[in-house]
Amino acid sequence: IVRFMREDRTGIGCSQFIESMLDSRFSAPVTDAIVDIYEESTSRKPILYLLTAGSDPTFSIDELAKKRKKFPTDKVSMGEGQEKVAREKNNAAFLTGGWVILQNSHLGIGYMNELEDVILKTSEIDEAFRLWITCEITQRFPIGLLQICIKVTLEPPAGLKAGIARTYVTMVSQELLDKIDHEKWRTLVFTQSFLHSVVQERRKFGPIGWCVPYEYNNSDLDACLQFLEKHFSVTILLGTPISWITVQYMVAEAQYGGRITDDLDRELFSTYTAKWFKDEIFKQSFAFNDYQADYNYKIPEGFEIGQFRDAVDTLPPVDSPMIFGLHPNADLTYRLKEAAEMIATIIETQPKDSGGSGGKSMDEIVKDMCVDLTSRMPDDFVEEVFRAQITKLKGPPNTPDKGFQAPLNIFLFQELQRLQNIIKIVRTNLKNIAYAIDGTVVMTTELLADVGSIFDARVPIIWTNDASGQEISWMMPNLGGWFTGLTERQVMLNTWLENSRSLMKSYWITGFTNAQGFLTGMRQEVTRQHKKDQWALDDVISHTEVLGFDHEKIRDVPDEGQHIHGLFMEGGRWDRGLNRLEESEPKKLFIGMPAIYVTATTAKDMKAMGLNHGPSGPYNAAVYKYPKRNDRYLIFRLLLRTELHPYHWKLRGVCLVAQTE
């Protein structure tokens, strides 16, 4: 009931249910100290740490080793050729009673397979010997070794307060604060520590936080603190002001930027440094939050490390998404993501047999679904037929192009080929599943997996990806939504094929498997329409205009360019009355966009238009195929009018998506 009414509260509801029916200890986080784990281990019972983003137990193990007089520990970073080194370290430690840490063991599965026999069958192992293994979760890890290990998951402390507190215990010491006897130095250290925790915590919000969830760690922070120390000491020595451009570049581009692979993430990190690495941080009135709140995130004052730790203890235990620059709706996004992952895990572990003795079996249910879906399959596109139809289609106005001479006609032909391939795969797969259930054909491993997917109302992998893993159709979380998309795409392409462009006043961009190809074809056609102006395709840029109404109200097909629809905005909303970017409405994660006119022009003509994008310039919004943001799913970018600074929307994570699921 809770999931149906408020899906974002599913996790909280489950926790409360477990506490009331069982006990609060079943929902409370496990916080075993490393000493307790050590006491439980033996020389023949290794400790296995399952790694999570941002966690590394090596420092804690070394600290314990110092207390037990086992420091330095022997560390082996597993990888190609490291099995021999690990074998030598272990054999030596068996005799001396030393401690060995095998790091990233998922990269040395070959040695893990032999380790169980080595530990159990070696006759003499010193009682003081301890083996510590760190490993990412992998299905290839040997079961035997897994069973004899003490398994520990090390979740990094959640929240800004926990993150900054950890930094001021493990990374920032009194010695570091005293390295430069200047109040601005201590301010810089706290600003860098605050930034480090913010960029780490932003990961929990999913794609609206970071397109790619980077594992920023203490080595990034340490490198930045070393640079700041050297740069600041030189400025004091020479009596020159801090070069903020240098600081911003080194922190965002050189240190943390070395991990960043996505252009949008790089822009986001640069926005944080531009906002917080400037002269204003040295003013009394400065606060990291630029909004009204019950608590202001100010930079503590003082000389002693204890004063900073006391100030960190006053931070709120629960962070508002706004301190990250996000809208309060981002908390809803985070909770929905958490609930979806939990439900998916539960479904995967459920038995596939029918519960009631009087009900249908799994095979019967799946077969009925296959028969029903087959009956609703759209008709096939015959290539010889649609090839002949396309040769008769007109090209863009004011050009002699016709048939396959027009770029968008070629695009239509390619889309029809792709859709027909998908229709053929789905139809064949549904028939094979039905035949396999009847016993007419052999039930292969692949067909059995497809049966499980259809029973769970998930999309079979063969419908979305080819044998190499390449995406061939569109991704959807459920079978019903995917199949509806199939029929809607068939209707759109068939309408275009049967009626030429005369009826295509606007195109549903979500319905194309290659949306970038559509925009490229449009630019080519506009370039050809301006042949007299000597436009070159390399000099042409895209120009977009957000209309104030939906695609149903479009009256005519434009002479140049095309209208598109089907996009949604995440992280903000488009005000149709004021024709600009505004804040999201509460609890509305995705807002439908009106129709958008896309065309091509030259940079010179664009400048001559004198477009008004707001006092600080336009926000350059990315348009993605799915809410999962990465370069692979990026379709194009468009400029949006805004009264606020574009930095504001960059931190909000505003983008447009063609699908909300």
C-alpha positions in Angstrom: 0.0 0.0 0.0 2.8 2.4 0.9 4.6 1.7 -2.4 1.4 2.4 -4.3 0.6 5.6 -2.5 4.1 7.1 -2.0 6.8 5.0 -3.6 9.5 7.4 -2.3 8.5 6.3 1.3 8.8 2.6 0.6 12.2 2.3 2.3 11.1 4.2 5.4 7.9 2.1 5.6 9.9 -1.1 5.4 12.2 0.0 8.2 9.3 0.9 10.4 7.5 -2.4 9.7 10.6 -4.4 10.5 11.1 -2.5 13.8 7.5 -3.0 14.9 7.3 -6.7 13.8 10.8 -7.8 14.8 13.2 -5.4 16.6 15.0 -2.2 15.9 18.4 -4.0 15.8 17.4 -5.6 12.5 17.1 -2.1 10.9 20.0 -0.3 12.7 23.3 -0.2 10.8 26.0 -2.6 12.0 29.0 -0.8 13.4 31.5 -3.5 14.4 34.8 -2.0 15.3 37.9 -3.4 13.5 39.1 -4.7 16.9 36.0 -6.9 17.3 36.5 -8.2 13.8 40.2 -9.0 14.5 39.3 -10.8 17.7 36.9 -13.0 15.8 39.4 -13.9 13.1 42.1 -16.6 13.3 45.2 -17.5 11.3 43.0 -19.8 9.1 40.0 -17.5 9.0 40.7 -14.5 6.7 38.8 -11.2 6.8 37.1 -10.2 3.5 36.2 -6.6 3.0 33.5 -6.1 0.3 34.4 -2.7 -1.1 31.9 0.1 -1.8 32.4 3.5 -3.4 34.6 5.8 -1.2 35.6 3.1 1.3 39.1 1.8 1.9 39.9 -0.2 5.1 43.7 -0.1 4.6 44.2 2.9 6.9 42.2 1.3 9.7 44.0 -2.0 9.3 47.4 -0.2 9.5 46.3 1.7 12.6 45.4 -1.6 14.3 48.6 -3.2 13.1 50.6 -0.4 14.9 48.8 -1.2 18.2 49.4 -4.9 17.8 53.1 -4.3 16.8 52.5 -5.8 13.3 53.3 -2.7 11.3 54.3 -2.4 8.5 51.9 -4.8 6.9 52.7 -6.6 3.6 50.4 -5.1 0.9 49.8 -6.6 -2.5 47.6 -4.8 -5.1 46.3 -7.7 -7.1 46.4 -7.6 -10.9 48.2 -9.2 -13.8 51.4 -10.9 -12.6 50.8 -10.2 -8.9 49.9 -13.8 -8.0 53.5 -14.7 -7.6 54.2 -11.7 -5.2 51.1 -12.5 -3.2 52.2 -16.2 -2.9 55.7 -15.2 -1.6 54.3 -12.6 0.9 51.8 -15.2 2.3 54.4 -18.0 2.5 56.8 -15.7 4.4 54.0 -14.4 6.8 52.9 -18.0 7.6 56.3 -18.5 9.3 56.8 -15.0 10.8 53.2 -14.4 11.9 53.0 -11.2 9.8 49.9 -9.5 8.4 49.1 -9.5 4.7 46.6 -7.3 2.9 45.5 -8.4 -0.6 44.0 -5.4 -2.2 41.4 -5.4 -5.1 41.3 -9.2 -5.2 38.6 -9.2 -7.8 41.5 -8.5 -10.2 43.3 -11.7 -9.0 40.6 -14.3 -9.0 43.1 -17.0 -10.2 45.0 -16.7 -6.9 41.8 -16.6 -4.9 40.8 -20.0 -6.3 44.0 -21.6 -4.9 44.0 -19.6 -1.6 41.4 -21.8 0.2 43.5 -24.9 -0.2 46.6 -23.1 0.8 45.1 -21.8 4.1 43.4 -25.1 5.0 46.2 -27.5 3.9 49.3 -25.7 5.0 50.5 -27.7 8.1 52.3 -24.9 10.0 50.9 -21.4 10.1 51.9 -19.0 13.0 48.9 -18.2 15.2 49.6 -14.5 14.9 49.3 -14.6 11.0 46.3 -12.6 9.6 45.1 -12.3 6.0 43.0 -9.3 5.1 41.3 -9.3 1.6 39.6 -6.4 -0.1 37.4 -7.1 -3.0 34.6 -5.6 -5.1 31.4 -7.7 -5.3 31.8 -10.3 -8.1 30.2 -13.5 -9.0 33.6 -15.1 -9.9 34.8 -15.1 -6.3 35.3 -18.7 -5.1 32.5 -20.0 -2.8 34.8 -22.1 -0.7 37.0 -19.1 0.3 33.9 -16.9 0.8 32.5 -19.4 3.3 35.6 -19.6 5.5 36.1 -15.8 5.6 34.6 -13.2 7.9 32.7 -11.0 5.5 32.6 -7.2 6.2 31.0 -4.4 4.2 32.5 -1.0 4.9 30.0 1.7 4.0 31.5 5.2 4.2 29.8 7.5 6.7 26.7 9.1 5.1 26.1 12.9 5.2 28.2 16.0 5.1 28.6 16.0 8.8 30.1 12.5 8.9 32.2 13.2 5.8 33.8 16.4 7.2 34.2 14.9 10.6 36.1 12.0 9.1 38.3 14.4 7.1 39.2 16.3 10.3 40.1 13.1 12.1 42.0 11.2 9.3 43.4 13.9 7.0 43.5 17.3 8.8 45.7 17.5 11.9 46.9 20.3 14.1 50.2 20.0 12.4 48.6 20.7 9.0 46.7 23.8 10.4 50.0 25.1 11.9 52.0 24.7 8.6 51.1 28.3 7.6 50.4 30.7 10.5 47.6 32.6 8.7 43.9 32.6 9.3 43.2 32.5 5.5 45.1 29.1 5.4 42.7 27.5 7.9 39.8 28.9 5.9 41.1 27.4 2.7 41.6 24.0 4.4 38.0 24.0 5.6 36.6 25.1 2.2 38.5 22.3 0.5 37.3 19.8 3.0 33.7 21.0 2.6 34.0 20.7 -1.2 35.4 17.2 -0.9 32.4 16.0 1.2 29.9 17.8 -1.0 31.1 16.2 -4.2 31.2 12.7 -2.5 27.7 13.0 -1.1 26.2 14.3 -4.3 26.6 10.8 -5.7 23.6 9.5 -3.7 21.2 11.5 -5.9 22.0 9.4 -8.9 22.2 10.9 -12.5 20.9 14.3 -11.3 23.9 14.4 -9.0 26.7 13.2 -11.2 26.3 11.7 -14.7 29.0 9.2 -13.7 29.3 8.2 -10.0 33.1 9.0 -9.5 34.9 7.5 -6.5 36.6 10.7 -5.2 38.8 9.7 -2.2 41.3 10.9 0.3 44.2 10.9 -2.3 42.3 13.7 -4.3 41.8 15.7 -1.1 45.5 15.2 0.0 46.8 16.3 -3.5 44.6 19.5 -3.3 45.7 20.4 0.2 49.4 20.0 -0.8 48.9 22.3 -3.8 47.0 24.9 -1.7 49.7 24.8 0.9 52.5 25.5 -1.7 50.5 28.1 -3.6 49.4 30.0 -0.5 52.8 30.0 1.0 54.3 31.5 -2.2 51.6 34.3 -2.3 52.4 35.2 1.4 56.1 35.2 0.7 55.8 37.4 -2.4 52.9 39.5 -1.0 50.7 38.8 -4.0 47.0 38.0 -4.0 45.8 34.4 -4.4 45.3 33.5 -8.1 41.8 32.0 -7.9 41.8 31.1 -11.5 44.9 28.9 -10.9 43.3 27.4 -7.7 40.0 26.7 -9.5 41.8 25.0 -12.5 44.1 22.9 -10.3 41.3 21.6 -8.1 38.6 21.1 -10.7 40.6 20.2 -13.8 43.9 18.8 -12.6 43.3 17.0 -9.2 39.7 15.9 -9.1 39.3 16.4 -12.9 41.7 13.5 -13.5 38.9 11.2 -12.6 36.1 13.0 -14.5 35.2 11.5 -17.9 32.0 13.3 -18.7 32.0 16.9 -20.0 28.8 17.9 -18.1 30.4 16.6 -14.8 33.5 18.7 -15.6 31.4 21.8 -16.0 29.6 21.0 -12.7 32.8 20.6 -10.7 34.2 23.9 -12.2 30.9 25.6 -11.1 31.5 24.5 -7.5 35.1 25.8 -7.5 34.0 29.1 -9.1 31.4 29.5 -6.4 33.5 28.6 -3.4 37.1 29.5 -4.3 37.0 33.3 -4.3 37.8 36.2 -2.0 34.3 36.2 -0.5 35.1 33.1 1.6 37.4 35.3 3.8 34.4 37.6 4.7 32.6 37.2 8.0 29.2 37.1 6.2 30.1 34.2 3.9 28.1 31.0 4.1 28.2 28.0 1.7 24.4 28.1 1.5 23.1 31.0 -0.6 19.5 30.4 0.5 17.5 31.1 3.7 17.7 28.2 6.1 17.6 27.4 9.8 21.3 26.5 9.8 23.9 28.5 7.9 27.0 26.6 6.8 29.7 29.0 7.9 33.5 28.6 8.0 34.6 28.1 11.6 37.2 30.4 13.2 40.0 29.3 15.4 43.6 28.1 15.7 43.1 24.6 17.3 41.9 21.5 15.6 39.4 20.9 18.5 37.6 24.2 17.6 37.0 23.0 14.1 35.9 19.5 15.2 33.4 21.1 17.7 32.1 23.3 14.9 31.6 20.2 12.6 29.6 18.5 15.4 27.0 21.3 15.2 26.3 20.6 11.5 22.8 19.2 10.8 22.8 15.3 10.8 20.5 15.3 7.7 21.5 17.4 4.7 19.1 19.4 2.6 19.6 18.8 -1.2 19.9 22.6 -1.4 23.3 22.7 0.1 24.5 20.7 -2.9 22.8 23.2 -5.2 19.9 20.8 -5.9 16.2 21.4 -5.7 14.4 19.8 -2.6 12.8 17.4 -5.2 16.2 15.8 -5.5 15.5 14.1 -2.1 12.5 12.5 -3.8 14.7 11.3 -6.7 17.1 9.7 -4.2 14.4 7.9 -2.3 12.7 6.7 -5.5 16.0 5.4 -6.7 16.6 3.6 -3.4 13.1 2.0 -3.4 13.4 0.9 -7.0 16.8 -0.9 -6.3 15.3 -2.6 -3.2 12.2 -3.8 -5.1 14.3 -5.0 -8.0 16.5 -7.0 -5.6 13.4 -8.6 -3.9 11.9 -9.5 -7.3 15.1 -11.2 -8.5 15.3 -13.4 -5.3 11.6 -14.4 -5.5 10.8 -18.0 -6.5 9.3 -18.2 -10.0 6.8 -20.9 -9.2 3.1 -20.2 -8.8 2.1 -19.9 -5.2 -1.4 -21.4 -5.2 -2.2 -25.0 -6.1 -5.3 -23.9 -8.0 -3.7 -21.1 -10.1 -1.9 -21.3 -13.4 1.7 -22.4 -13.5 4.5 -20.0 -14.5 4.8 -21.7 -18.0 1.0 -21.3 -18.6 1.1 -17.6 -17.6 4.1 -16.9 -19.8 2.6 -18.7 -22.8 -0.7 -16.8 -22.5 1.3 -13.5 -22.4 3.3 -14.6 -25.5 0.1 -15.4 -27.4 -1.5 -12.1 -26.4 1.6 -10.0 -27.3 2.0 -11.9 -30.7 -1.6 -11.0 -31.6 -0.9 -7.3 -30.9 2.4 -7.2 -32.9 2.4 -4.5 -35.6 2.6 -5.5 -39.2 6.0 -6.1 -40.9 7.7 -3.4 -43.0 8.7 -5.1 -46.3 11.9 -3.4 -47.5 11.2 -3.7 -51.2 7.8 -1.9 -50.6 9.0 0.9 -48.4 12.1 1.5 -50.5 9.8 2.1 -53.6 7.6 4.4 -51.5 10.6 6.5 -50.3 11.9 7.0 -53.8 8.6 8.9 -54.5 8.8 11.1 -51.3 9.5 14.8 -51.8 12.5 16.5 -50.2 12.7 19.9 -48.4 11.0 23.0 -50.0 13.0 25.1 -52.5 15.3 22.2 -53.5 15.2 19.7 -56.3 16.0 16.8 -53.9 13.6 13.9 -54.0 13.6 10.3 -52.7 17.0 9.1 -51.5 18.6 12.5 -52.5 17.0 14.1 -49.4 18.8 13.4 -46.1 15.7 13.0 -44.0 14.3 10.5 -46.5 17.5 8.4 -46.1 17.0 8.7 -42.3 13.4 7.4 -42.6 14.7 4.4 -44.6 17.3 3.6 -41.9 14.7 3.9 -39.1 12.3 1.6 -40.9 15.1 -1.0 -41.3 15.9 -0.8 -37.6 12.3 -1.0 -36.5 11.6 -4.0 -38.8 14.7 -5.8 -37.4 13.2 -5.3 -33.9 9.7 -6.4 -34.9 11.2 -9.6 -36.5 13.3 -10.4 -33.3 10.3 -9.9 -31.0 7.9 -11.9 -33.1 10.4 -14.8 -33.5 11.3 -14.8 -29.8 7.7 -14.9 -28.7 6.9 -17.8 -31.0 10.1 -19.7 -29.8 9.1 -19.2 -26.2 5.6 -20.6 -26.8 7.1 -23.5 -28.8 9.6 -24.3 -26.0 6.9 -24.3 -23.3 4.9 -26.7 -25.5 8.0 -28.9 -25.9 8.2 -28.4 -29.7 11.7 -26.9 -29.5 14.5 -27.2 -27.0 14.3 -24.8 -24.0 17.7 -23.2 -24.2 19.4 -21.2 -21.4 18.6 -18.0 -23.3 14.9 -18.9 -23.7 14.6 -19.8 -20.0 16.0 -16.4 -19.1 13.4 -14.8 -21.5 10.6 -16.8 -19.8 11.8 -15.4 -16.4 11.8 -11.8 -17.8 8.3 -12.0 -19.3 7.0 -13.6 -16.0 8.4 -10.7 -14.1 7.0 -8.2 -16.7 10.5 -7.2 -17.6 11.9 -6.8 -21.2 13.9 -9.8 -22.5 17.5 -8.8 -23.1 17.3 -10.1 -26.8 14.7 -7.3 -27.5 17.0 -4.5 -26.5 20.6 -5.7 -27.1 22.3 -7.8 -29.7 24.8 -10.6 -29.0 27.7 -8.2 -28.6 25.7 -6.1 -26.0 25.1 -3.2 -28.4 21.8 -1.5 -27.8 19.4 -2.0 -30.7 16.1 -0.6 -29.4 15.0 1.4 -26.4 15.3 0.7 -22.7 12.2 0.5 -20.5 11.9 -0.9 -16.9 8.7 -2.8 -17.7 7.3 -5.0 -20.6 4.0 -3.1 -21.0 5.7 0.3 -21.5 8.3 -1.2 -24.0 5.6 -2.9 -26.1 3.4 0.3 -26.2 6.6 2.1 -27.4 6.9 -0.4 -30.2 3.4 0.1 -31.5 3.6 3.9 -31.2 6.9 4.0 -33.2 5.4 1.8 -35.9 2.4 4.2 -36.2 4.7 7.3 -36.4 7.1 5.9 -39.1 4.2 4.5 -41.1 2.4 7.9 -41.0 5.5 9.6 -42.3 6.0 6.9 -45.0 2.4 7.0 -46.2 1.9 10.8 -46.2 5.3 12.2 -46.9 6.1 15.4 -44.8 2.8 17.1 -45.4 1.3 15.6 -42.2 4.5 15.7 -40.1 4.0 19.0 -38.4 6.1 17.8 -35.5 8.3 14.7 -34.9 8.2 12.6 -31.7 12.0 12.6 -31.1 11.7 9.8 -28.5 10.5 7.5 -31.2 13.8 7.5 -33.2 16.5 4.9 -32.4 19.0 7.4 -33.8 17.8 10.9 -32.8 21.2 12.5 -33.5 20.8 11.2 -37.1 17.5 13.1 -37.5 19.1 16.4 -36.4 22.1 15.8 -38.6 19.8 15.2 -41.6 17.8 18.4 -40.8 21.0 20.5 -40.7 22.1 19.0 -44.1 18.7 19.9 -45.6 18.8 23.5 -44.3 22.4 23.9 -45.7 21.2 22.8 -49.1 18.3 25.2 -49.0 20.9 28.0 -48.5 23.1 26.9 -51.4 22.8 30.4 -52.9 24.2 31.8 -49.7 27.2 29.4 -50.0 26.6 27.8 -46.6 29.0 25.0 -45.7 27.9 22.1 -43.5 30.9 22.5 -41.3 30.0 26.1 -40.6 26.4 25.4 -39.7 25.2 25.3 -36.1 21.9 24.2 -34.5 19.4 26.8 -33.4 16.5 26.0 -31.2 13.4 27.9 -30.2 11.1 26.7 -27.4 7.5 27.4 -28.5 4.8 28.4 -26.0 2.4 25.5 -26.9 2.2 21.8 -27.5 2.7 20.1 -30.8 -1.1 19.5 -31.3 -1.5 23.3 -31.9 1.2 23.5 -34.6 -0.7 24.5 -37.8 1.9 24.2 -40.6 5.1 22.4 -41.5 8.0 24.9 -41.4 9.8 25.7 -44.7 13.2 25.3 -42.9 14.0 23.1 -40.0 11.5 20.9 -38.1 9.4 20.8 -35.0 10.1 18.2 -32.3 8.2 17.1 -29.2 8.2 14.4 -26.5 10.9 16.0 -24.3 10.7 16.4 -20.5 12.7 18.7 -18.1 14.3 17.3 -14.9 15.6 19.6 -12.2 13.6 22.6 -13.3 10.5 23.6 -15.3 9.8 25.7 -18.4 7.4 28.6 -17.7 5.3 28.8 -20.9 3.9 32.2 -20.0 7.2 33.9 -19.2 9.1 31.8 -21.8 12.0 31.0 -19.5 13.6 28.5 -17.1 12.1 28.5 -13.6 12.3 26.4 -10.4 10.5 23.0 -10.2 7.2 22.6 -8.6 7.2 20.5 -5.4 7.0 16.7 -5.9 7.1 17.1 -9.7 10.3 15.5 -10.9 9.7 15.6 -14.7 7.8 18.4 -16.5 6.6 18.0 -20.1 8.2 20.5 -22.5 6.2 22.3 -25.2 7.1 21.8 -28.9 10.6 22.9 -29.9 11.5 24.3 -33.3 15.0 23.2 -34.4 16.8 24.5 -37.4 20.3 25.4 -38.6 22.0 28.7 -39.1 25.5 30.2 -39.2 27.2 31.8 -36.2 27.1 35.2 -38.1 23.3 35.0 -38.6 22.8 33.8 -35.0 24.6 36.9 -33.7 22.5 39.1 -36.0 19.2 37.7 -34.5 20.0 39.5 -31.2 18.4 36.8 -29.0 17.7 37.7 -25.4 18.6 34.8 -23.2 18.6 36.8 -19.9 21.0 39.1 -18.0 23.8 36.4 -17.5 23.4 34.6 -20.8 21.7 31.3 -21.6 21.8 28.0 -19.8 23.2 25.4 -22.2 21.0 22.4 -21.4 21.9 18.9 -22.4 19.2 16.7 -24.0 19.5 13.0 -23.1 17.7 9.9 -24.4 17.2 8.5 -20.9 17.4 9.9 -17.3 20.6 7.9 -17.0 23.0 10.6 -18.2 26.2 9.9 -20.1 27.9 10.9 -23.4 26.4 7.8 -25.1 22.9 8.9 -24.5 23.5 12.6 -25.3 21.3 13.8 -28.2 22.1 17.5 -28.5 22.3 20.7 -26.4 20.0 23.7 -26.6 20.2 27.2 -25.1 17.4 28.2 -22.6 16.5 31.7 -21.5 17.0 32.3 -17.7 16.9 35.3 -15.4 19.2 33.5 -12.9 22.9 32.8 -13.5 23.5 29.6 -15.5 25.6 28.4 -12.6 22.4 28.0 -10.6 20.9 25.6 -13.1 24.1 23.7 -13.5 24.2 22.9 -9.8 20.4 22.0 -10.0 21.3 19.4 -12.6 18.8 20.7 -15.1 18.6 18.7 -18.3 16.0 17.5 -20.8 15.2 13.8 -21.3 13.3 12.0 -24.1 12.1 9.3 -21.6 11.3 9.6 -17.9 12.0 5.9 -17.2 
